[in-house]
Amino acid sequence: MSAQKATAIACANIAFIKYWGQRDAELNLPANSSLSMNLDRLTTVTTVEFSPDYDDDLVILDGREVHHEAKQRIVAHLDRVRAMAGLQDKAKVVSENSFPVGAGLASSSSGFAALSLAASRAAGLELSERELSILARFGSGSACRSIPGGFSEWMAGTCSEDSFAKQIAPPEHWDLRDVIAIVSRVHKRVGSTEGHALAPTSHLYPARVASVADRLAEAKAALLKKDLTTLGPLIEEDAVSMHAVMMTSRPPIYYWLPSSMRLIHEVRSWRAGGLEVYFTFDAGPNAHLICQAADQAEVERRLEDMEEVLEVIVSGPGPGARVMEL
Ligand code: PMV
């Protein structure tokens, strides 16, 4: 077979209602459904080329060849695509992120979404959005939410075939902003794969899982009504609930730094003073501050005054994963 090549781009996403803990680690089936927004400024562009001339898979991430576990995870994903397409060829994968990797900015979500689309197209497969979301889920759970555009819900489902993300509103629905305050660029010590496995060791985990469905339903309704005053507190409550599970796991995981806590207090006092902004955090110390477009500049200005904040990255709602014609 002649060499087949495809390039895809995908956005990272920020979860308003989080995924933390799995009911099936093999299939990456989550303990609960989750809700997110794609981030237009945090993207991964990935090119996959299968060729009978390659002796081994080669993975280049942000200009550097990747080895060991990081490579293994990508090769395992290529193997899934090869099995679906009945293909034996090895591949060359070249991937570039528009943002720092491993700083709690969910590079795995955009990374596995772009890889799923590029690899499946390069292998000659035309997968539906649902099939792509399921494929991306195997690479990294949150990646399934980066396949559709705008605002998505990943339904926990009952089995692999019905655990995928679907769009609940397009990017134009609501010009929300995620103003990300980078307080540390240190690569996280406990990755999410390990974290998901530890979640059930927290005594708070059953309470969290039991409370998500109601919170998600309320958050989804508020999102559809563009009601930030209702949505914001739910976003904060869910992030704190996830971090409480993390901090009470055995062993505990502390992703927050003193600067993360300071940001929480600042956001609360800004809000008390009339600036409507809410915080959330993924598996890292960097705060994602959610506000309406009209308040973005003021949030940015206040963050720039804080010496703990190394960099600010602003995103609006982003599109779904798509093939790039080069
Ligand atoms: O996709 P994973 O396995 O890296 O898990 C992501 C988990 C969080 O980012 C912390 C929450 C979420 O729902 O995105």
Boltz pocket constraint, residues with backbone or C-beta under 6 A from the ligand:
constraints:
  - pocket:
      binder: B
      contacts: [[A, 13], [A, 14], [A, 15], [A, 17], [A, 18], [A, 19], [A, 20], [A, 34], [A, 106], [A, 108], [A, 109], [A, 140], [A, 141], [A, 142], [A, 143], [A, 192], [A, 193], [A, 196], [A, 281], [A, 282], [A, 283]]
      max_distance: 6.0
